[in-house]
Amino acid sequence: MSFSDTRRDFLQKMLTGSAALPLALSFPSVLQAATSQAKRVIFIHMPDGINPTEWHPSDNLTLGKQNSALESVKQHCTFLRGVNMYNNPSNGQSGTNHDGGTRNIFTNHNATSMNIAIGDFTKLSDSRITHSSVLLGVRHNYQNFPFSTSYRNANSSWGNALLPTDDPRTAYNSLFGAVGGNTNNNIVDYATQRRLRALENMKTELNQIQSGLGLVEKEKLDNNLDAITDLQSRINSSISENQTSSDLSAESIVDIAKLQSLTSATDLEAIPDVSSLHIDIAVAAIALGKTRSVTLNWSHNTSEMPMPWIDSNAQGHAASHAFDDNFDRQRNWYAGELARLINKLKSIPEGSGTLLDNTIIMLGSDVSHSNNHGGEDMPFILAGGSADMQGERILNYNTSHEQLLVSLGQYAGMNIDRFGYHFDKAGPLEGLFTD
């Protein structure tokens, strides 16, 4: 007996049985999988901590000197308080430090960091994905900086660090090929095409067994055929609504003139362009289905990078200990780049909304208070996810950042309630997502 004969026999038994619901509707995952929007996560590491007084908003969401650049987009932002990051699993209250915090922010002492875990997980579920994770750096590898926020199967000495790409030209070519190539996204993903073919095959086989059925079974069959036709119609309607525009390409998202005029990825005067190009590339990568996990590393911890483009010539790490106006303005520049990313995501239509609706951005640092090197009350901000997570609010907790990482993993579809070393509560952050 062939596989097709076996399946027809199964369908006939279903029709002659006592199932009350139409057969097609007994497989709701077919519709759910075909019509749901992909969920993406963007991770951002901002080096060297913050001044809590100027970073954390007041109860009425008044922003401080270090993040006032978020004012125009704070309706998309959730500011977390009381989420702690611990450096030493043997002593949960030990706080953190720059190097340990960098390795810990996305790992929570796990061998694989959450940004990489999400990328590996989502690549298995979507055949369009060409890059499980995209790692982008802004002068991160300058002077051969050895640490990273990203790891896969790390050993006890934190080997197997995955370093980001600092040069936007290299990142663009890796993702999209040479400028001028065919970078349009697939209009319909392969998994949805397979589901539609499976439904059509089911209709064909149900029609083939019609002659051997009695009146009651024929009525059941007609109900099933109607249900399958309705399901096909709903999937096709969803495709029509949610498909990526044929005009959407990497070249329509990335500032190609800026990319082609870039001569250095490390010269200080080029850094604003490098950062904006990486933001463009990150958005293009998720908009075109190349990946669902992107990481942006702005410089690196104990950053030596001054910011002459905002008239701040103090090195970043030195400014973090001076605790002066240079430090405030440098933090606020990072906040402004987060705002740029939010607005770029908002500019890309998707379904009845925008790409921002189906993307969550996590921004954090390697330490909290920059002078104290603490890990308590970390400067975490979440943005986006408008379809699942409201913005313009402060959420207060008293927990390990494991719950934050679990929340992001669950958002991406992972079935987890713990990640890394378990310090405190399991599961996601309560109240983060809407019901």
VOTORKE-535697 format. One record per residue (C-alpha): residue number from 1; chain; x, y, z. Coordinates in Angstrom, 1 decimal. Example, Ala and Ser with C-alpha at 12.3 -4.5 7.8 and 13.67 -1.06 7.14 Angstrom:
1,A,12.3,-4.5,7.8
2,A,13.7,-1.1,7.1
END
This chain:
1,A,0.0,0.0,0.0
2,A,1.4,3.4,-1.0
3,A,1.7,6.4,1.4
4,A,-1.1,8.1,-0.6
5,A,-3.4,5.1,-0.1
6,A,-2.6,5.0,3.6
7,A,-3.4,8.7,4.0
8,A,-6.7,8.3,2.0
9,A,-7.6,5.4,4.3
10,A,-6.9,7.6,7.3
11,A,-9.1,10.4,5.9
12,A,-11.9,7.9,5.2
13,A,-11.8,6.6,8.7
14,A,-11.9,10.2,10.0
15,A,-15.0,10.9,7.9
16,A,-16.8,7.8,9.0
17,A,-15.9,8.3,12.6
18,A,-17.6,10.5,15.2
19,A,-15.5,13.7,14.9
20,A,-17.8,16.6,15.3
21,A,-15.6,19.3,13.9
22,A,-14.6,19.4,10.2
23,A,-11.3,17.6,9.6
24,A,-9.5,20.7,8.3
25,A,-10.3,22.7,11.4
26,A,-8.8,20.0,13.6
27,A,-5.4,21.3,12.5
28,A,-5.5,24.9,13.7
29,A,-1.7,25.2,13.6
30,A,-1.9,25.2,9.8
31,A,-3.6,28.6,9.8
32,A,-1.7,30.0,12.8
33,A,1.7,29.1,11.3
34,A,0.8,30.5,8.0
35,A,-0.7,33.8,9.1
36,A,1.4,34.8,12.1
37,A,4.2,37.4,11.7
38,A,7.8,36.5,12.4
39,A,9.1,37.8,15.7
40,A,12.6,39.4,15.6
41,A,14.9,40.5,18.4
42,A,17.7,43.1,18.2
43,A,20.2,43.2,21.0
44,A,22.3,46.3,21.8
45,A,25.3,46.6,24.1
46,A,26.2,50.1,25.2
47,A,29.5,50.2,27.1
48,A,30.5,51.3,30.5
49,A,27.3,51.8,32.4
50,A,25.3,54.9,33.3
51,A,24.7,57.6,35.9
52,A,21.4,56.3,37.4
53,A,20.2,59.8,38.3
54,A,20.5,60.9,34.6
55,A,19.4,57.7,33.0
56,A,16.4,56.2,34.8
57,A,13.3,58.3,34.0
58,A,11.2,59.8,36.8
59,A,7.9,58.3,37.7
60,A,6.1,60.6,35.2
61,A,8.6,59.4,32.5
62,A,10.6,62.6,32.4
63,A,13.9,61.6,30.8
64,A,17.4,62.7,32.0
65,A,20.5,64.1,30.4
66,A,21.7,60.7,29.4
67,A,18.6,59.6,27.4
68,A,16.7,62.7,26.5
69,A,17.2,61.8,22.8
70,A,14.5,59.1,23.3
71,A,11.8,61.7,24.0
72,A,10.3,61.5,20.5
73,A,10.1,57.7,20.7
74,A,9.5,57.0,24.3
75,A,6.0,55.8,23.5
76,A,7.7,52.7,22.1
77,A,10.0,52.2,25.1
78,A,9.7,50.2,28.3
79,A,12.2,51.2,31.0
80,A,13.1,48.4,33.4
81,A,14.0,48.9,37.0
82,A,15.3,46.5,39.6
83,A,16.6,43.9,37.0
84,A,20.0,42.8,38.3
85,A,22.9,41.2,36.6
86,A,25.3,39.1,38.7
87,A,28.8,38.3,37.7
88,A,29.6,35.4,40.0
89,A,27.3,32.4,40.3
90,A,28.8,31.4,43.6
91,A,27.8,34.8,45.1
92,A,24.7,36.2,43.6
93,A,25.1,39.6,45.3
94,A,28.6,40.2,44.0
95,A,27.6,42.7,41.3
96,A,29.5,42.7,38.1
97,A,32.5,44.3,36.3
98,A,33.2,45.5,32.8
99,A,34.7,42.3,31.4
100,A,32.3,40.0,33.3
101,A,29.3,42.1,32.4
102,A,30.1,42.0,28.7
103,A,30.3,38.3,28.7
104,A,27.3,38.0,30.9
105,A,24.7,40.4,29.5
106,A,23.3,38.1,26.9
107,A,24.5,34.8,28.5
108,A,23.7,34.8,32.2
109,A,26.6,32.4,32.5
110,A,25.1,30.1,29.8
111,A,27.5,28.5,27.3
112,A,25.6,30.1,24.4
113,A,24.3,33.7,24.5
114,A,20.6,34.4,24.0
115,A,21.1,36.3,20.8
116,A,22.8,33.3,19.3
117,A,20.3,30.8,20.8
118,A,17.4,32.8,19.3
119,A,19.2,32.9,15.9
120,A,19.9,29.2,15.9
121,A,16.4,28.3,17.0
122,A,14.6,30.5,14.4
123,A,16.8,29.4,11.5
124,A,15.5,25.8,12.1
125,A,11.9,27.1,11.7
126,A,12.3,29.3,8.6
127,A,13.9,28.1,5.4
128,A,14.4,31.7,4.1
129,A,16.9,32.5,6.9
130,A,20.4,32.6,5.5
131,A,22.2,33.9,8.7
132,A,21.2,32.5,12.0
133,A,22.5,35.7,13.7
134,A,23.9,38.9,12.5
135,A,26.6,40.6,14.7
136,A,27.5,44.2,13.9
137,A,30.1,46.3,15.7
138,A,30.9,50.0,15.9
139,A,34.7,50.1,16.4
140,A,34.3,47.0,18.6
141,A,37.4,45.2,17.4
142,A,39.6,48.3,17.4
143,A,43.0,47.4,18.9
144,A,42.0,43.7,18.8
145,A,39.6,43.9,21.8
146,A,39.3,40.3,23.0
147,A,35.8,40.1,24.7
148,A,32.4,39.8,23.2
149,A,28.7,39.7,24.1
150,A,28.1,36.7,21.9
151,A,29.0,33.1,22.4
152,A,28.2,29.6,21.1
153,A,29.2,26.6,23.2
154,A,31.7,28.6,25.2
155,A,34.1,26.8,27.4
156,A,34.8,27.7,31.1
157,A,37.4,30.2,30.1
158,A,35.0,32.0,27.8
159,A,36.5,30.8,24.6
160,A,34.5,30.6,21.3
161,A,33.7,34.3,21.5
162,A,31.8,35.5,18.3
163,A,33.1,38.9,17.3
164,A,31.0,41.3,15.3
165,A,31.7,42.8,11.9
166,A,32.8,46.4,12.2
167,A,32.9,47.3,8.6
168,A,29.4,48.0,7.1
169,A,30.7,47.2,3.6
170,A,31.7,43.7,4.7
171,A,28.4,43.2,6.5
172,A,26.4,44.3,3.5
173,A,28.2,42.1,1.1
174,A,27.9,39.1,3.4
175,A,24.1,39.5,3.7
176,A,23.0,40.9,0.4
177,A,25.9,40.5,-2.1
178,A,27.3,43.3,-4.2
179,A,25.4,46.5,-4.5
180,A,23.1,46.2,-7.5
181,A,22.5,42.5,-7.1
182,A,19.0,40.9,-6.7
183,A,18.2,41.5,-3.0
184,A,14.4,41.3,-3.1
185,A,12.8,39.3,-0.4
186,A,10.8,36.1,-1.2
187,A,7.2,37.2,-1.4
188,A,5.8,34.0,0.1
189,A,7.8,31.9,2.5
190,A,8.4,28.2,1.6
191,A,6.6,26.8,4.6
192,A,3.4,28.6,3.7
193,A,3.7,27.3,0.1
194,A,4.0,23.8,1.5
195,A,0.9,24.2,3.7
196,A,-1.1,25.4,0.7
197,A,0.0,22.5,-1.3
198,A,-0.9,20.1,1.5
199,A,-4.4,21.5,1.7
200,A,-4.8,21.2,-2.0
201,A,-3.7,17.6,-1.9
202,A,-6.1,16.9,1.0
203,A,-9.0,18.3,-1.1
204,A,-8.0,16.1,-4.0
205,A,-7.9,13.0,-1.9
206,A,-11.2,13.8,-0.2
207,A,-12.9,14.2,-3.6
208,A,-11.4,10.8,-4.7
209,A,-13.0,8.9,-1.8
210,A,-16.4,10.6,-2.2
211,A,-18.0,7.7,-4.2
212,A,-17.5,5.2,-1.4
213,A,-19.4,7.2,1.2
214,A,-22.9,7.2,2.5
215,A,-25.1,10.3,2.8
216,A,-24.0,11.1,6.3
217,A,-20.3,10.7,5.4
218,A,-20.8,12.8,2.2
219,A,-22.2,15.6,4.3
220,A,-19.2,15.4,6.6
221,A,-16.9,15.5,3.5
222,A,-18.7,18.5,2.1
223,A,-18.2,20.3,5.4
224,A,-14.5,19.5,5.3
225,A,-14.1,20.6,1.7
226,A,-15.8,23.9,2.6
227,A,-13.6,24.3,5.6
228,A,-10.4,23.6,3.6
229,A,-11.5,26.1,0.9
230,A,-12.1,28.7,3.6
231,A,-8.7,27.9,5.2
232,A,-7.0,28.3,1.8
233,A,-8.8,31.6,1.3
234,A,-7.7,32.9,4.7
235,A,-4.1,31.9,4.2
236,A,-4.0,33.6,0.7
237,A,-5.7,36.7,2.2
238,A,-3.0,36.8,4.9
239,A,-0.3,36.4,2.3
240,A,-1.8,39.3,0.3
241,A,-1.9,41.5,3.4
242,A,1.4,40.6,4.9
243,A,3.7,39.9,2.0
244,A,6.8,42.0,1.6
245,A,6.5,44.6,-1.1
246,A,8.3,43.6,-4.3
247,A,9.9,47.1,-4.1
248,A,11.5,46.3,-0.8
249,A,15.2,45.5,-1.1
250,A,18.4,46.1,0.7
251,A,19.1,49.0,-1.6
252,A,15.8,50.6,-0.7
253,A,16.6,50.4,3.0
254,A,20.4,51.0,3.3
255,A,21.9,54.4,2.4
256,A,23.9,53.1,-0.5
257,A,25.5,56.4,-1.3
258,A,26.8,56.6,2.3
259,A,28.0,53.0,2.1
260,A,29.9,53.5,-1.1
261,A,31.5,56.7,0.1
262,A,32.7,55.1,3.3
263,A,36.5,54.9,3.3
264,A,37.2,53.7,6.9
265,A,35.2,51.9,9.6
266,A,37.5,53.0,12.4
267,A,38.3,56.7,11.8
268,A,36.5,58.7,14.4
269,A,35.0,61.1,11.9
270,A,33.4,58.1,10.2
271,A,31.8,56.6,13.3
272,A,28.4,58.3,13.0
273,A,28.1,57.0,9.4
274,A,29.2,53.5,10.4
275,A,26.6,53.4,13.2
276,A,23.8,54.6,10.9
277,A,24.8,52.2,8.2
278,A,24.8,49.3,10.6
279,A,21.3,50.3,11.7
280,A,20.2,50.3,8.1
281,A,21.8,46.9,7.5
282,A,20.2,45.5,10.7
283,A,16.7,46.6,9.6
284,A,17.3,45.3,6.0
285,A,18.4,42.0,7.3
286,A,15.3,41.3,9.4
287,A,12.9,43.0,6.9
288,A,14.1,40.7,4.1
289,A,14.1,37.6,6.2
290,A,17.8,37.1,6.3
291,A,17.8,36.6,10.1
292,A,15.6,37.2,13.1
293,A,18.4,38.0,15.5
294,A,20.7,41.0,15.2
295,A,23.2,42.3,17.7
296,A,24.7,45.8,17.7
297,A,27.8,46.3,19.8
298,A,28.6,50.0,20.1
299,A,32.3,50.1,20.8
300,A,33.3,47.8,23.6
301,A,33.6,47.9,27.4
302,A,36.3,50.1,28.9
303,A,35.8,52.0,25.6
304,A,38.6,54.3,24.6
305,A,36.4,56.0,22.0
306,A,36.0,59.7,22.2
307,A,33.1,61.4,20.3
308,A,34.4,64.5,18.5
309,A,31.2,64.6,16.4
310,A,29.4,65.7,19.6
311,A,32.3,67.8,20.8
312,A,33.2,65.2,23.5
313,A,36.9,64.4,23.3
314,A,37.1,62.4,26.5
315,A,37.6,58.7,26.1
316,A,34.4,56.7,26.9
317,A,35.7,54.7,29.9
318,A,37.5,57.7,31.4
319,A,34.3,59.8,31.0
320,A,32.3,57.1,32.8
321,A,34.5,57.6,35.8
322,A,34.7,61.4,35.6
323,A,30.9,61.3,35.8
324,A,30.7,64.7,34.0
325,A,29.0,66.4,31.1
326,A,31.1,64.3,28.6
327,A,29.6,61.2,30.0
328,A,26.1,62.5,29.8
329,A,26.4,63.6,26.2
330,A,28.0,60.3,25.2
331,A,25.2,58.2,26.8
332,A,22.7,60.4,25.1
333,A,24.4,59.8,21.7
334,A,23.8,56.1,22.2
335,A,20.2,56.8,23.2
336,A,19.9,58.8,20.0
337,A,21.1,55.8,17.9
338,A,18.4,53.7,19.6
339,A,15.9,56.3,18.6
340,A,17.3,56.1,15.0
341,A,16.8,52.4,15.0
342,A,13.2,52.6,16.3
343,A,12.3,55.2,13.6
344,A,13.9,53.1,10.9
345,A,11.9,50.0,11.9
346,A,8.8,52.2,12.0
347,A,9.5,53.3,8.4
348,A,9.1,49.7,7.0
349,A,5.5,48.6,6.5
350,A,4.6,45.0,7.4
351,A,1.1,43.7,7.3
352,A,-1.3,46.2,8.7
353,A,1.5,47.9,10.8
354,A,5.3,48.2,10.6
355,A,8.4,46.2,11.2
356,A,8.6,47.7,14.7
357,A,5.4,46.0,15.7
358,A,7.0,42.6,15.3
359,A,10.5,43.4,16.7
360,A,11.8,43.9,20.2
361,A,15.0,45.8,20.9
362,A,16.9,45.2,24.1
363,A,19.5,47.8,25.1
364,A,21.7,47.2,28.1
365,A,25.3,47.7,29.4
366,A,28.0,45.7,31.1
367,A,27.6,47.6,34.4
368,A,24.9,49.7,36.0
369,A,26.5,52.6,38.0
370,A,29.6,53.3,36.0
371,A,31.7,54.4,39.0
372,A,30.7,51.5,41.3
373,A,30.8,48.8,38.7
374,A,27.6,47.4,40.1
375,A,25.1,45.0,38.7
376,A,22.0,46.1,40.5
377,A,19.2,48.0,38.7
378,A,20.8,47.6,35.3
379,A,20.0,50.2,32.6
380,A,17.8,47.9,30.5
381,A,15.4,49.4,27.9
382,A,13.1,47.4,25.7
383,A,11.5,49.0,22.6
384,A,9.2,47.9,19.9
385,A,7.0,44.8,19.9
386,A,4.0,47.1,19.6
387,A,1.7,44.1,18.7
388,A,2.7,42.3,22.0
389,A,4.2,44.9,24.3
390,A,3.0,48.4,25.2
391,A,5.4,51.2,25.6
392,A,5.8,54.5,27.5
393,A,6.0,52.9,30.9
394,A,8.3,51.9,33.7
395,A,8.2,48.3,35.0
396,A,9.6,47.7,38.5
397,A,11.1,44.3,39.5
398,A,13.5,42.7,41.9
399,A,14.9,39.9,40.0
400,A,17.9,38.5,38.0
401,A,18.1,39.5,34.3
402,A,17.6,35.8,33.5
403,A,13.9,36.6,33.4
404,A,14.6,39.3,30.8
405,A,16.5,36.8,28.6
406,A,13.7,34.2,29.1
407,A,11.2,36.8,28.0
408,A,13.1,37.5,24.8
409,A,13.5,33.8,24.1
410,A,9.8,33.2,24.5
411,A,9.0,36.2,22.3
412,A,11.0,34.5,19.6
413,A,9.1,31.2,20.1
414,A,11.5,29.3,22.3
415,A,9.8,27.0,24.9
416,A,11.9,27.9,27.9
417,A,11.4,29.2,31.4
418,A,15.1,29.3,32.5
419,A,18.3,30.4,30.8
420,A,21.8,30.2,32.2
421,A,22.5,30.2,35.9
422,A,19.4,30.3,38.0
423,A,19.7,33.1,40.6
424,A,16.1,34.0,41.3
425,A,12.7,33.6,39.7
426,A,11.9,31.4,36.7
427,A,9.8,32.4,33.7
428,A,9.4,35.7,31.9
429,A,9.1,39.1,33.4
430,A,5.6,39.5,34.7
431,A,3.5,42.1,33.0
432,A,5.9,42.6,30.1
433,A,3.7,41.3,27.4
434,A,0.0,42.0,26.7
435,A,-2.5,39.2,27.0
END
